[in-house]
Amino acid sequence: MAHDDDSQALDRAYQPSPGLGVAVSDPVQNPGLPPHRERMTDKDPRAEKRAVRTVYTLFYLSLAGSIWAVAAYMLFPIEDQSLVSIRYNNLFIGLGIGLALLALGLGAIHWSKALMSDKEFTEYRHPTRGKDSTREASIKAFADANEESGFGRRTMIRNSLFAALVASIIPGVTLFRGLAPHSTPEDPTKGDPVVLLKHTMWDKGQRLVRDPDGTPIRAADVTLGSAFHVIPEDLATLSHHDGYLEEKAKAIVLMMRLRPEQLTEAEDRKDWSYDGIVAYSKVCTHVGCPVALYEQQTHHLLCPCHQSQFDVTDHAKVIFGPAARPLPQLPITVDDEGYLVAQSDFTEPVGPSFWERH
């Protein structure tokens, strides 16, 4: 807050433009500040002590709510994926976090209204950098605020506030535990994203069928410039409760046919295509969006989410956008009946590139 002499100097220095100044016969008078009304905590020491107890009790209640949220995460697990477990987990964790934040907010509001200084004052706005005396006064204002709020001397309130603030972060950190792999001694790789995304339902001899009707695809039916959305044939045997959507999300493939001479193929991948037919994972290697747009003139695949582009003629390598690596290729051939089949599973993890950083 500026000193009175500083504000008077600023008033004398400012002169309104003649074009803006309007002289009136009855200018509005400054009514001044209203009379100060003392609170009960200002007049009664017992009321002040009650307010102090209320504030730190609310902060400790916030601390208890945060601790309960962490405990509820462990007491009501959702490993069995049942609806009842999910409902209890969300209910009790939510109650704990809600109590922690509500009590923290109420405590801060009650502290400011009942205990901190409530003196009225006018603060003048400075058009430029304040004078050194003004800057020194600002530093003094912070020191006065610390003294008037009691932050430095009300140790119970201060310590309980710190404890509640630190504890309020812990439930959020704890919830991230649910994103980590859940391995078991019997299956140490269970839940490992690298393992889960490196193995899909594709296997040797698995037929390529249309998505979603499951019709097998003959190589002779794939015309130049066409694009097929493909899933493994055995996917139809899964129900939604058995992980149909999860398996489909990993195994979905986009298949196209080009002229064989248009393909640039490495020596170890020359037999991964069949007569110009190539199949690549439909899951973008950026953040997992579906790469579903095929431009048959340039033979580019486009991810509509973040505009990554892949060159089908050259191992679906990235030619534009944030994707970090080419789309994984599915090795294919034909069976005795002329239907397209997979030679094996993908040889690398599908999906976003960060999954394979292990």
PyMOL commands that set and color helices and strands:
alter all, ss='L'
color gray80, all
select helices_A, chain A and resi 4-13+40-43+45-75+83-114+132-149+155-179+193-198+219-221+233-237+240-242+244-251+260-262+267-269+312-314+353-356
alter helices_A, ss='H'
color red, helices_A
select strands_A, chain A and resi 208-210+227-232+253-257+277-281+293-295+300-302+309-311+317-320+332-334+340-342
alter strands_A, ss='S'
color yellow, strands_A
deselect
rebuild
show_as cartoon
